[in-house]
């Protein structure tokens, strides 16, 4: 969820900061004062999530975590800004290449993303680790993920692949019950459920914009000769696991699928995994 859409773009984004403390302190002070100008927002905390040194000398990029309350509703959001200690900007562009430096601002994954419960291929002790956030009904994901899984299987000893559910509910509402069914089937011991789901032709049973969960369940049961019911996917633990996966993605600013991280850093090319392994 973009911060700008929550509190509006009313605050001044460029300004001179006059203070004797550190750049980090100045950035936090600026953000707190800026958000506090909106009387509808009650700030609980403003923290630095990630700080990265930019290629341009003296400039740093910041991902700011905002914990606030708006109209009685708790809000957690992120903002990306840049500062050299004297100026703050919402975006910087490389004048030679035209590249937006915001593209460099992605959080680095922490170790808790390498949860063995999320391992779907490879060796958890491998030096090279891949983490993918994916929607099983995203057309690009359906082509991409099987290739990644098979590549890791071919390099089984030297790469670890971790999978997180990230259904894009606005455009693929059917992906929510399908993701829940994947979690249930995996708990029941169905091997390679991720690969099987991504290789299946779901159009035979339902469209990605299907909102009737029962149709998704019926299609899954026909495809895999299972007998799951609506109660299986409404199980509280299943819902909690799916929500936790989505939250994991939100925390590292995943906005679309597939999103892949290679050794903790987001790979926008989605091809760096091919350089790993034997």
NUVEX-676929 format. One record per residue (C-alpha): y, z, x; residue number from 1. Coordinates in steps of 0.5 Angstrom, whole numbers. Each point is the difference from the previous one (the first is absolute). Last residue first. Layout:
<rs>
+-------+-------+-------+-----+
|    yy |    zz |    xx | seq |
+-------+-------+-------+-----+
|     Y |     Z |     X | NUM |
...
+-------+-------+-------+-----+
</rs>
This chain:
<rs>
+-------+-------+-------+-----+
|    yy |    zz |    xx | seq |
+-------+-------+-------+-----+
|   -52 |   -22 |    54 | 278 |
|     5 |     3 |    -5 | 277 |
|     7 |    -1 |    -2 | 276 |
|     5 |    -7 |     1 | 275 |
|    -3 |    -2 |    -7 | 274 |
|     3 |     7 |    -3 | 273 |
|     7 |    -3 |     2 | 272 |
|     0 |    -5 |    -6 | 271 |
|     4 |     4 |    -6 | 270 |
|     6 |    -3 |     3 | 269 |
|     4 |     6 |    -3 | 268 |
|    -4 |     5 |     4 | 267 |
|     1 |     7 |    -2 | 266 |
|     0 |     4 |     6 | 265 |
|    -6 |     6 |     1 | 264 |
|    -5 |    -3 |     4 | 263 |
|     1 |    -7 |    -4 | 262 |
|     2 |     2 |    -7 | 261 |
|    -1 |    -5 |    -6 | 260 |
|     4 |    -2 |    -6 | 259 |
|    -4 |    -4 |    -5 | 258 |
|     4 |     1 |    -5 | 257 |
|     7 |     2 |    -1 | 256 |
|     5 |     5 |     1 | 255 |
|    -3 |     5 |     5 | 254 |
|     5 |     5 |     2 | 253 |
|    -4 |     5 |     4 | 252 |
|     0 |     5 |    -5 | 251 |
|    -1 |    -5 |    -6 | 250 |
|    -6 |    -2 |     3 | 249 |
|    -3 |     7 |     1 | 248 |
|     3 |     1 |    -7 | 247 |
|    -5 |    -5 |    -3 | 246 |
|    -6 |     2 |     3 | 245 |
|     1 |     7 |    -2 | 244 |
|     1 |    -3 |    -7 | 243 |
|    -7 |    -3 |     0 | 242 |
|    -3 |     6 |     3 | 241 |
|     3 |     5 |    -6 | 240 |
|    -2 |    -5 |    -5 | 239 |
|    -7 |     0 |     2 | 238 |
|     0 |     8 |     0 | 237 |
|     3 |     0 |    -7 | 236 |
|    -6 |    -4 |    -2 | 235 |
|     3 |    -6 |    -5 | 234 |
|    -4 |    -5 |     4 | 233 |
|    -6 |     3 |    -2 | 232 |
|     2 |     1 |    -7 | 231 |
|     1 |    -7 |    -1 | 230 |
|    -7 |    -2 |     1 | 229 |
|    -4 |    -2 |     6 | 228 |
|    -7 |    -3 |    -1 | 227 |
|    -1 |    -4 |     6 | 226 |
|    -3 |    -7 |     1 | 225 |
|     5 |    -2 |     5 | 224 |
|     4 |    -6 |    -3 | 223 |
|    -2 |     2 |    -7 | 222 |
|     2 |     7 |     1 | 221 |
|     7 |    -2 |     3 | 220 |
|     1 |    -5 |    -5 | 219 |
|    -1 |     5 |    -6 | 218 |
|     4 |     5 |     4 | 217 |
|     6 |    -5 |     1 | 216 |
|    -1 |    -1 |    -8 | 215 |
|     0 |     7 |    -1 | 214 |
|     7 |     1 |     4 | 213 |
|     4 |    -4 |    -5 | 212 |
|     6 |    -2 |     3 | 211 |
|    -2 |    -6 |     3 | 210 |
|     5 |    -3 |     5 | 209 |
|    -5 |    -2 |     5 | 208 |
|    -4 |    -4 |    -5 | 207 |
|    -7 |     2 |    -2 | 206 |
|    -7 |    -2 |     0 | 205 |
|    -1 |    -6 |     3 | 204 |
|     7 |     0 |     4 | 203 |
|    -3 |     6 |     4 | 202 |
|    -4 |    -5 |     5 | 201 |
|    -3 |     5 |     4 | 200 |
|     2 |     0 |     8 | 199 |
|     5 |     6 |     0 | 198 |
|    -5 |     4 |    -4 | 197 |
|    -6 |    -1 |     4 | 196 |
|     4 |     1 |     7 | 195 |
|     3 |     7 |    -3 | 194 |
|    -6 |     2 |    -3 | 193 |
|    -4 |    -1 |     7 | 192 |
|    -5 |     5 |    -2 | 191 |
|    -1 |     3 |    -7 | 190 |
|    -1 |     8 |     2 | 189 |
|     2 |     3 |    -7 | 188 |
|     7 |     2 |     3 | 187 |
|     1 |    -7 |     2 | 186 |
|    -1 |    -2 |    -7 | 185 |
|     5 |     5 |    -3 | 184 |
|     5 |    -2 |     5 | 183 |
|    -1 |    -8 |    -1 | 182 |
|     0 |     2 |    -8 | 181 |
|     7 |     3 |     1 | 180 |
|     3 |    -6 |     4 | 179 |
|    -3 |    -4 |    -6 | 178 |
|     3 |     4 |    -5 | 177 |
|     7 |     0 |     4 | 176 |
|    -1 |    -8 |     2 | 175 |
|     1 |    -2 |    -8 | 174 |
|     7 |     2 |     0 | 173 |
|     1 |    -6 |     5 | 172 |
|     8 |    -2 |     0 | 171 |
|     3 |     7 |    -1 | 170 |
|    -6 |     4 |     2 | 169 |
|     0 |    -3 |     7 | 168 |
|    -7 |     4 |     2 | 167 |
|     1 |     4 |     7 | 166 |
|    -7 |     2 |     2 | 165 |
|    -1 |     2 |     7 | 164 |
|    -5 |    -3 |     5 | 163 |
|    -1 |     3 |     7 | 162 |
|    -3 |    -5 |     5 | 161 |
|    -3 |     2 |     7 | 160 |
|     0 |    -4 |     6 | 159 |
|    -4 |     0 |     6 | 158 |
|    -7 |     1 |    -2 | 157 |
|    -1 |    -5 |    -6 | 156 |
|     3 |    -6 |     3 | 155 |
|    -3 |    -5 |    -4 | 154 |
|     1 |     6 |    -6 | 153 |
|     7 |     0 |     1 | 152 |
|     1 |    -8 |     0 | 151 |
|    -4 |     1 |    -7 | 150 |
|     4 |     5 |    -3 | 149 |
|     7 |    -4 |     2 | 148 |
|    -3 |    -7 |    -2 | 147 |
|    -2 |     4 |    -7 | 146 |
|     7 |     3 |     0 | 145 |
|     4 |    -7 |     0 | 144 |
|    -2 |    -4 |    -5 | 143 |
|    -1 |     5 |    -6 | 142 |
|     7 |     3 |     3 | 141 |
|     4 |    -6 |    -1 | 140 |
|    -3 |    -1 |    -7 | 139 |
|     2 |     8 |    -2 | 138 |
|    -5 |     2 |    -4 | 137 |
|    -4 |     5 |     4 | 136 |
|     7 |     3 |     2 | 135 |
|     1 |     2 |     8 | 134 |
|     2 |     5 |     5 | 133 |
|    -3 |    -1 |     7 | 132 |
|    -1 |     5 |     5 | 131 |
|    -3 |    -3 |     7 | 130 |
|    -2 |     4 |     6 | 129 |
|    -1 |    -2 |     7 | 128 |
|    -2 |     5 |     5 | 127 |
|    -7 |     1 |    -4 | 126 |
|    -3 |     7 |    -2 | 125 |
|     0 |    -2 |    -7 | 124 |
|    -4 |    -6 |     1 | 123 |
|     0 |    -6 |    -4 | 122 |
|     1 |    -1 |    -8 | 121 |
|     2 |     3 |    -6 | 120 |
|     3 |     7 |     3 | 119 |
|     4 |     3 |    -6 | 118 |
|    -4 |     6 |     0 | 117 |
|     0 |     0 |     8 | 116 |
|     8 |     2 |    -1 | 115 |
|     4 |    -4 |     5 | 114 |
|     6 |     1 |    -4 | 113 |
|     0 |     7 |     2 | 112 |
|     2 |    -2 |     7 | 111 |
|     7 |    -2 |    -2 | 110 |
|     2 |    -7 |    -1 | 109 |
|     6 |    -3 |     3 | 108 |
|     6 |    -1 |    -5 | 107 |
|     3 |    -7 |    -1 | 106 |
|     7 |    -2 |     2 | 105 |
|    -1 |    -6 |     4 | 104 |
|     2 |    -4 |    -6 | 103 |
|     6 |     4 |    -1 | 102 |
|     2 |    -4 |     7 | 101 |
|     2 |    -6 |    -4 | 100 |
|    -2 |    -6 |     4 |  99 |
|     6 |    -5 |     1 |  98 |
|    -3 |    -2 |     6 |  97 |
|     7 |     0 |     5 |  96 |
|     4 |     5 |    -5 |  95 |
|    -6 |     5 |    -1 |  94 |
|     2 |     3 |    -6 |  93 |
|     1 |     7 |    -2 |  92 |
|    -1 |     3 |    -7 |  91 |
|     3 |     6 |    -4 |  90 |
|     5 |     2 |     6 |  89 |
|     2 |     7 |     3 |  88 |
|     6 |     0 |     5 |  87 |
|     1 |     5 |     6 |  86 |
|    -7 |     2 |     2 |  85 |
|    -3 |    -7 |     1 |  84 |
|    -2 |     0 |    -7 |  83 |
|    -5 |    -3 |    -5 |  82 |
|    -3 |     1 |    -7 |  81 |
|    -6 |     0 |    -4 |  80 |
|    -1 |     4 |    -6 |  79 |
|    -6 |     3 |    -3 |  78 |
|    -1 |     3 |    -7 |  77 |
|    -3 |     7 |    -3 |  76 |
|     3 |     1 |    -7 |  75 |
|    -2 |     6 |    -4 |  74 |
|     3 |    -1 |    -7 |  73 |
|     5 |     5 |    -3 |  72 |
|     5 |    -6 |    -1 |  71 |
|     0 |    -1 |     7 |  70 |
|    -4 |     5 |     5 |  69 |
|     0 |    -1 |     7 |  68 |
|    -5 |    -1 |     6 |  67 |
|     3 |    -6 |     5 |  66 |
|    -4 |    -2 |     6 |  65 |
|     4 |    -4 |     5 |  64 |
|    -3 |    -6 |     4 |  63 |
|     5 |    -1 |     6 |  62 |
|     2 |    -5 |     5 |  61 |
|     3 |     1 |     6 |  60 |
|     6 |    -4 |     4 |  59 |
|     2 |     2 |     7 |  58 |
|    -2 |    -7 |     3 |  57 |
|    -2 |    -5 |    -5 |  56 |
|    -8 |    -1 |     0 |  55 |
|     0 |     6 |    -5 |  54 |
|    -3 |     7 |     2 |  53 |
|    -4 |     3 |    -6 |  52 |
|     1 |     6 |    -4 |  51 |
|    -5 |     2 |    -6 |  50 |
|    -1 |     5 |    -5 |  49 |
|     7 |     3 |     1 |  48 |
|     1 |     5 |    -6 |  47 |
|     5 |     1 |    -6 |  46 |
|    -2 |     6 |    -4 |  45 |
|     1 |     3 |    -7 |  44 |
|     6 |    -4 |    -2 |  43 |
|     2 |     0 |    -7 |  42 |
|     2 |    -7 |    -3 |  41 |
|     4 |    -1 |    -6 |  40 |
|     7 |     2 |     4 |  39 |
|    -1 |    -6 |     4 |  38 |
|     4 |     2 |     6 |  37 |
|    -5 |     4 |     3 |  36 |
|    -4 |    -6 |     2 |  35 |
|     5 |    -2 |     5 |  34 |
|     1 |     7 |     2 |  33 |
|    -7 |     1 |     2 |  32 |
|    -1 |    -7 |     3 |  31 |
|     6 |     1 |     5 |  30 |
|    -2 |     7 |     2 |  29 |
|    -7 |    -3 |     1 |  28 |
|     3 |    -5 |     4 |  27 |
|     4 |     4 |     4 |  26 |
|    -5 |     5 |     2 |  25 |
|    -5 |    -6 |     2 |  24 |
|     6 |    -2 |     5 |  23 |
|     1 |     7 |     3 |  22 |
|     6 |     4 |    -1 |  21 |
|     7 |    -1 |     1 |  20 |
|     2 |    -3 |    -6 |  19 |
|     4 |    -6 |    -2 |  18 |
|    -4 |    -5 |    -4 |  17 |
|     4 |    -6 |    -2 |  16 |
|    -2 |    -4 |    -6 |  15 |
|    -5 |    -5 |    -3 |  14 |
|    -4 |     1 |    -6 |  13 |
|     5 |     3 |    -5 |  12 |
|    -3 |     3 |    -6 |  11 |
|    -1 |    -4 |    -6 |  10 |
|    -6 |    -4 |     1 |   9 |
|    -4 |     4 |    -6 |   8 |
|    -4 |     6 |     0 |   7 |
|    -7 |    -2 |    -1 |   6 |
|     0 |    -8 |     1 |   5 |
|     3 |     1 |     7 |   4 |
|    -5 |     5 |     2 |   3 |
|    -5 |    -5 |    -1 |   2 |
|    -7 |     2 |    -3 |   1 |
+-------+-------+-------+-----+
</rs>
